[in-house]
Amino acid sequence: MASATGIPQYPPTNSDNDGQGDQEPLLGRPGDASQRDNAPIVKNLIIGTGVIAEAAGILLVASVWAAVFLNGPLILFSVHPLAQSIGLLVLIQSILVLQPTHTGQQKAVGQKIHAGLNFLAFAIFAVGVISIEVNKFINNGAHFHSVHGYLGVVASFWLLAQYIVGFTMFGVPALYGGEANAKKIWKYHRMSGYVLLIFLAATVISATQTDYNLNVLGLKLWAMIVIFVLLIIGVYPRIKKQKLGL
């Protein structure tokens, strides 16, 4: 994966090893979290611990959507938690689908899917952000009213930066002085993305302490913590050491 967001690395140009150096995950044996030859790329979503990450994403969406539709009337503000939970689920798919790729052909296909899913996630996140801003404008609501609000702003700009860097590294490497220079920052872009995923988890967890959740939705702090612990268990052991320069 290039990062939690953005465009991944280009297919390897060294055909002698055909990506075999990309097969050792942080936890487990080489090949444990690698896409098999001729295997459909959709299987990448559940290879190794990926199935745990999928379960975490589905639990998150189910919990948030159930809380929104079962508690209180549907209002403009309701769009925010609905959109952000779906956006995060899509983002998780973009990570999982690309992580196991290790050959040039696999990465080429993975790049396109990863980019498409990231673009979709960004659009969904934007809907969630716009809905809450419009709601605050209509109701003269206060900005930065909670820790969640501050974290949300940081997360939004961080996501935007990841997307800009990711897309330009892939599509306009001349901005970095050429493809060779663009490649030099890939590993830092990936590292930033993985840290960002944890930051997004903290942002969602902090939402359980907002007035809207405490008074209306009723999402439990412990439940969100469990969900994101599962997400970490599902995603991070599949990180390829070589892709982080380790």
Disulfide bonds with the S-S distance in Angstrom:
none
